[in-house]
Amino acid sequence: MSEHTAGFELPFRPEIPEADQHKYPGGSFEAFSGIVLAAAAAAYERAGAEKGIDPAIVHTTTACGTVSRALHDELAQQNIHTGFRGYPFMRYFAHYHLDTGSATPEPIVIDGAYQQFLDEPNPDAPRVLIVPRLQIREALDAYGVSERHHHLWLEARDVDRPGFEQVRGA
């Protein structure tokens, strides 16, 4: 386990078929997670500077669009391609995160600001949620995200780039 995946062990560990491990960037899901967490550190610095927020706590704030853009750009430098997803709220998108889509064996949700939905920040939980889309509900439960917020991930749609983008057709 690398220094970047140390916090990833508690309390949820995604189930990744052994046969698919080598298909992830870095050669395994754990290595892929380490790459994402390293990129997130740089993304938090950038997002913090842009928003005037301490990078050490930006993952707990409502700066999800800024964090997602920065993390998307950092991952692109590592040749990891992600798309943006957002939850449509009325005419605008309310929460943003990344998704690998077909770039990995199954779509992986990458959310660098999910802790904004905890009752209080959890220093024992990973700063970045990295989980197969089909296991998102279990991960959210394990990390203490209230079920009343699960729809933000379960009903998310692809978006071009976070901002105050209007929901198409609204």
C-alpha positions as CSV (number, residue, x, y, z in Angstrom):
1,M,0.0,0.0,0.0
2,S,1.4,3.4,-0.9
3,E,1.3,6.5,1.2
4,H,-1.5,7.8,-1.0
5,T,-3.8,4.9,-0.3
6,A,-3.3,4.6,3.5
7,G,-6.7,6.3,4.2
8,F,-8.4,4.3,1.5
9,E,-8.6,1.1,3.7
10,L,-11.3,2.4,6.1
11,P,-14.2,1.6,6.2
12,F,-15.0,0.6,2.7
13,R,-13.0,-1.4,0.2
14,P,-14.4,-1.7,-3.3
15,E,-14.7,-5.2,-4.7
16,I,-12.7,-5.4,-7.9
17,P,-12.5,-8.7,-9.8
18,E,-8.9,-10.0,-9.8
19,A,-9.2,-10.6,-13.6
20,D,-9.7,-6.8,-14.1
21,Q,-6.9,-5.5,-11.8
22,H,-4.4,-5.2,-14.6
23,K,-6.8,-3.1,-16.7
24,Y,-6.6,-0.1,-14.4
25,P,-4.1,2.7,-15.0
26,G,-1.1,1.9,-12.9
27,G,-1.7,-1.9,-13.1
28,S,-4.3,-2.3,-10.3
29,F,-7.2,-0.6,-8.7
30,E,-5.0,0.2,-5.7
31,A,-2.3,1.8,-7.9
32,F,-5.0,3.7,-9.8
33,S,-6.4,5.0,-6.5
34,G,-2.9,6.1,-5.5
35,I,-2.5,8.1,-8.7
36,V,-5.9,9.7,-8.2
37,L,-5.0,10.6,-4.6
38,A,-1.7,12.1,-5.6
39,A,-3.5,14.1,-8.3
40,A,-6.1,15.2,-5.8
41,A,-3.4,16.7,-3.5
42,A,-2.3,19.0,-6.4
43,A,-6.0,19.7,-7.3
44,Y,-6.7,20.8,-3.7
45,E,-3.8,23.2,-3.8
46,R,-5.1,24.7,-7.1
47,A,-8.7,24.8,-6.0
48,G,-7.8,26.3,-2.6
49,A,-5.8,29.1,-4.3
50,E,-8.6,29.8,-6.7
51,K,-11.3,29.9,-4.1
52,G,-9.2,31.4,-1.2
53,I,-9.8,28.3,0.9
54,D,-7.1,26.4,2.9
55,P,-6.2,23.4,0.7
56,A,-6.3,21.2,3.8
57,I,-10.0,21.7,4.1
58,V,-11.2,22.4,0.5
59,H,-12.4,18.7,0.2
60,T,-15.0,19.5,2.9
61,T,-16.4,22.6,1.2
62,T,-19.0,23.3,-1.5
63,A,-16.2,23.9,-4.0
64,C,-17.0,20.7,-5.8
65,G,-17.0,22.2,-9.3
66,T,-13.6,23.9,-8.8
67,V,-12.2,20.7,-7.2
68,S,-13.6,18.5,-10.0
69,R,-12.1,20.8,-12.8
70,A,-8.7,20.9,-11.1
71,L,-8.7,17.1,-10.5
72,H,-9.9,16.4,-14.0
73,D,-6.9,18.5,-15.3
74,E,-4.4,16.8,-13.0
75,L,-5.6,13.3,-14.0
76,A,-5.4,14.3,-17.7
77,Q,-1.7,15.0,-17.1
78,Q,-1.4,11.4,-16.0
79,N,-3.2,10.3,-19.1
80,I,-6.3,9.3,-17.1
81,H,-9.4,10.5,-18.8
82,T,-12.5,11.4,-16.8
83,G,-15.8,13.0,-17.5
84,F,-17.9,15.3,-15.4
85,R,-21.1,14.3,-13.8
86,G,-23.6,16.6,-12.0
87,Y,-26.9,16.3,-10.2
88,P,-29.6,18.3,-11.9
89,F,-31.4,20.6,-9.5
90,M,-34.1,22.7,-11.0
91,R,-32.4,24.4,-14.0
92,Y,-28.8,24.0,-12.8
93,F,-26.5,21.3,-11.6
94,A,-26.0,21.1,-7.8
95,H,-23.1,18.8,-7.2
96,Y,-20.2,17.7,-9.4
97,H,-17.9,14.8,-9.4
98,L,-15.8,12.9,-12.0
99,D,-16.4,9.5,-13.6
100,T,-14.0,7.4,-15.6
101,G,-16.7,6.1,-17.9
102,S,-15.2,3.5,-20.3
103,A,-11.6,4.4,-19.4
104,T,-11.6,1.7,-16.8
105,P,-13.1,-1.8,-16.7
106,E,-16.2,-0.3,-15.0
107,P,-17.0,3.4,-14.5
108,I,-15.3,4.7,-11.3
109,V,-16.8,7.7,-9.4
110,I,-14.1,10.1,-8.3
111,D,-15.4,12.8,-5.9
112,G,-13.0,15.1,-4.3
113,A,-15.6,17.1,-2.3
114,Y,-18.0,14.4,-1.1
115,Q,-17.2,15.2,2.6
116,Q,-19.3,18.4,2.3
117,F,-22.3,16.1,2.7
118,L,-21.1,14.7,6.1
119,D,-22.5,16.1,9.3
120,E,-18.9,17.1,10.1
121,P,-15.6,16.4,8.3
122,N,-14.2,13.0,8.9
123,P,-10.4,13.0,9.1
124,D,-10.4,9.2,9.1
125,A,-12.2,8.9,5.8
126,P,-10.4,9.4,2.5
127,R,-10.5,12.9,1.2
128,V,-11.4,11.5,-2.3
129,L,-14.2,9.0,-2.9
130,I,-12.9,6.5,-5.4
131,V,-15.4,3.7,-6.0
132,P,-17.0,1.7,-8.9
133,R,-20.3,3.4,-9.8
134,L,-22.2,0.2,-9.0
135,Q,-20.9,0.3,-5.4
136,I,-21.5,4.0,-4.7
137,R,-24.5,3.4,-2.4
138,E,-22.4,1.1,-0.1
139,A,-19.5,3.5,-0.1
140,L,-21.6,6.5,0.8
141,D,-23.2,4.5,3.6
142,A,-19.8,3.4,4.9
143,Y,-18.4,6.9,4.9
144,G,-21.4,8.4,6.7
145,V,-23.1,10.3,3.8
146,S,-26.8,10.5,4.7
147,E,-29.2,8.6,2.5
148,R,-31.0,11.9,1.8
149,H,-27.9,12.9,-0.3
150,H,-27.4,9.7,-2.2
151,H,-29.5,11.0,-5.2
152,L,-26.6,13.4,-5.9
153,W,-24.6,10.5,-7.2
154,L,-27.3,8.0,-8.2
155,E,-29.1,10.5,-10.4
156,A,-26.1,12.3,-11.7
157,R,-25.8,13.1,-15.4
158,D,-22.9,13.8,-17.7
159,V,-22.1,17.5,-18.1
160,D,-19.6,19.3,-20.3
161,R,-17.7,21.1,-17.5
162,P,-18.7,22.3,-14.0
163,G,-20.0,25.8,-13.7
164,F,-23.5,27.2,-13.6
165,E,-24.4,25.0,-16.5
166,Q,-28.1,24.9,-17.2
167,V,-29.7,21.5,-17.4
168,R,-30.5,20.8,-21.0
169,G,-34.2,20.8,-21.7
170,A,-35.0,22.6,-18.5
